[in-house]
Amino acid sequence: MIMFKAVTTLVTIFILFCLLPSRVLASEFSTNYRATYELLHSGETVVTHQISLKNNLSHIFPREYTLSVGNNDLVDVIAKDKKGNLLPNNTQTTGDQTNITIKLLDPEIGQNQINEFTLRYLATNLATHTGDVWEINIPKIRHGSQMQTVERTIIFPSILGSPTASYPSPDHIETKNDKTFVVFSSSRQEAISLLFGESQQYQLKLEYNLEPPLSKNAMTELALPPDTAYQRVILDSITPEPDNITVDQDGNWLARYFYKENFVSKVQAVLYIEVSPIPIYYDPSINHPNLLHSSKYWPLEESIIKQTAEQLKTPKNIYNFLVENFSYNTGRVAPGADRLGGAQALAKPALAICTEFTDAFVSLARSLGIPAREINGYAITTNTQLRPLSMATDILHSWPEYYDQDTQTWIQVDPTWGHTTAGINYFNKLDYNHITFVRHGKEPTYPYPAGVYKKSRDEKTLDISHTSIKKEYKSSYHIELAKNNHYRIQNTGNSALINHSITLPNGSIHTLAYLPPYGITEVNQVLGEQTSSFSWQVFSLAIITSTLISFLVYRYLTKKRNTK
């Protein structure tokens, strides 16, 4: 977040200095603000602020100017006046904020006189390059609406190509001399995000320590990272192999192990996951949006939830409310920290960690009749001050998602990071760094995510890294005759079969809507031929619809969700 303050001098009393609040500054001065952010090939960003202050009164003029930047890693800070003279500056960093105070040595005095100066520095963490993608995130301007003009320009090497996503939409884009200039002049306060790259590839090596089934009729299960609208999963290997993988109402992949005399309690899995910042993949939970019930952590009957929800009314307002009113409490980030739940989180907003941001969002959304649920997963970050991880087992993170009825899509948001990053937009898009492990909709705590199946707190069971390996999605299945005139079909490939057409032994065609790897389903061989034509038509339409939504949802959400 970027904030501005000026110290003014009364002409008649030269020794009096006043630090004026922003509402006073808006009347005492007219401010024009321009900033450029030039991305270098090294990944560093050269930032230049050009500020113009016009004196609205004859007896008040600026002597100092303070710029507060939501960035704690600035170097080579230089300030100059309009003649090119160096100006003294003092830089102080507290947490993730840096305050730069500039002394104006020869200010212009008198009404309508203009003081112009430039501030330049090098920022090392505005842009990140990980794996196949680039991200540029510019913090919001706190009092941008009170300025006469605000213009921000992001400059980057044209070799990066066009941004995959941009929030908000730019006002102008041009390319010259191997550089691309993206100009934002109508968005005065919003944070700016540019994303480059369709998706990010990850390799996951996971370990699970299971309790063996206690009887021959019992089984045990674990949750593998599932397909969602934001990620596509390849199960490269799992040892020992499960007897079956089922999909629950929330789309979770549950690997099941039945009783065996020589049960192996440690399961090791290797997965490859493709992650997108916007919803473009098939979501197996798409047909289960009715998650509106109350629970221990989402107590919809509590008056604080009802009253707050009635005031907010939309998912975007809920998100903004949490970003602006909750405080991330690093003192609570410890093993065994109590989960407060939605009502207590609203009552004690200064005690929030990611679970409180999430539970409050889910509670408020459900109170409005908007299906919502919690996600537990893994979020890649190189700066835990700006993007904290607060679940104590390994380094897990929690964020919510809500169901958009118009687009029929589960939309993931992250109000925790929206708060801690000084307003970077995690509502209209996520990033390439959020990996879903489990989704909690029907139950607020089960299934358990990878990372908690461990014998001791110090045991490391997660190994997650970017990878350049492009694994191939392999589709295969096995059919055998089961009891009661049914065919038993098992997915023997490494990824889910989605709207996949297969030929049964009796010659009929059957379409599998969704079957995860190791998943098993049965088809009535007598009815197969009679229902195959209908199924094929239905699911062919589903394939076409799903493809169209994948292409259109990004543009639609960009326009629609900005009004929510």
RATA-V974755 format. One record per backbone hydrogen bond with DSSP energy under -1.0 kcal/mol. CO is the residue of the C=O (numbers start at 0). NH is the residue of the N-H. Records with the same first field share a line. If there is no record, write none. Layout:
BEGIN
CO = NH ; NH
END
This chain:
BEGIN
1 = 141
2 = 67
4 = 65
5 = 19
6 = 62 ; 63
7 = 17
8 = 60
12 = 15
17 = 7
20 = 24
21 = 25
23 = 27
24 = 28
27 = 55
29 = 53
30 = 147 ; 148
31 = 51
32 = 150
33 = 49
34 = 152
35 = 47
36 = 154
37 = 45
39 = 42
43 = 39
44 = 122
45 = 37
46 = 120
47 = 35
48 = 118
49 = 33
50 = 116
51 = 31
52 = 114
53 = 29
54 = 111
58 = 10
60 = 8
62 = 103
63 = 6
64 = 101
65 = 4
66 = 99
67 = 2
68 = 70 ; 97
72 = 123
74 = 121
77 = 119
78 = 86
79 = 117
80 = 83
84 = 80
87 = 102
89 = 100
91 = 98
93 = 96
96 = 93
97 = 68
98 = 91
99 = 66
100 = 89
101 = 64
109 = 112
112 = 54
114 = 52
115 = 81
116 = 50
117 = 79
118 = 48
119 = 77
120 = 46
121 = 74
122 = 44
125 = 136
127 = 134
129 = 132
132 = 129
133 = 195
134 = 127
135 = 193
137 = 191
139 = 1
140 = 143
142 = 145
143 = 146
148 = 32
150 = 34
151 = 183
152 = 36
153 = 181
154 = 38
155 = 179
156 = 159
157 = 160
164 = 194
166 = 192
171 = 182
173 = 180
175 = 178
177 = 157
178 = 175
179 = 155
180 = 173
181 = 153
182 = 170 ; 171
183 = 151
185 = 187
188 = 140
191 = 137
192 = 166
193 = 135
194 = 163 ; 164
195 = 133
199 = 274
200 = 466
201 = 272
202 = 464
203 = 270
204 = 462
205 = 268
207 = 266
214 = 217
217 = 258
219 = 256
221 = 254
228 = 279 ; 280
229 = 275
230 = 227
231 = 273
233 = 235 ; 271
236 = 269
238 = 267
243 = 255
245 = 253
247 = 250
251 = 247
252 = 223
253 = 245
254 = 221
255 = 242 ; 243
256 = 219
264 = 209
266 = 207
267 = 238
268 = 205
269 = 235 ; 236
270 = 203
271 = 233
272 = 201
273 = 231
274 = 199
276 = 429
282 = 285
284 = 287
288 = 290
290 = 371
296 = 341
297 = 294 ; 299
298 = 301
301 = 305
302 = 306
303 = 307
304 = 308
305 = 309
306 = 310
307 = 311
308 = 312
311 = 313
313 = 317
314 = 318
315 = 319
316 = 320
317 = 321
318 = 322
319 = 323
320 = 324
321 = 325
328 = 331
329 = 332
331 = 333
333 = 336
340 = 344
341 = 345
342 = 346
343 = 347
347 = 350
348 = 326
351 = 328
352 = 355 ; 356
353 = 357
354 = 358
355 = 359
356 = 360
357 = 361
358 = 362
359 = 363
360 = 364
361 = 365
362 = 366
363 = 367
364 = 369
365 = 368
370 = 402
372 = 400
373 = 439
374 = 398
375 = 436 ; 437
376 = 396
377 = 434
382 = 386
395 = 390
396 = 376
398 = 374
399 = 412
400 = 372
401 = 410
403 = 407 ; 408
408 = 403
410 = 401
413 = 417
414 = 418
415 = 419
416 = 420
417 = 422
418 = 421
421 = 139
425 = 413
432 = 379
434 = 377
437 = 375
439 = 373
448 = 451
451 = 453
452 = 208
455 = 458
460 = 206
462 = 204
464 = 202
473 = 493
475 = 491 ; 492
477 = 489
479 = 487
484 = 524
485 = 481
486 = 522
487 = 479
488 = 520
489 = 477
490 = 517
493 = 234
496 = 514
499 = 511
501 = 509
503 = 506
507 = 503
509 = 501
511 = 499
512 = 498
514 = 496
515 = 518
518 = 490
520 = 488
522 = 486
523 = 527
526 = 530
527 = 531
530 = 534
531 = 535
532 = 536
533 = 537
534 = 538
535 = 539
536 = 540
537 = 541
538 = 542
539 = 543
540 = 544
541 = 545
542 = 546
543 = 547
544 = 548
545 = 549
546 = 550
547 = 551
548 = 552
551 = 555
552 = 556
553 = 557
554 = 558
555 = 559
556 = 560
559 = 562
563 = 316
END
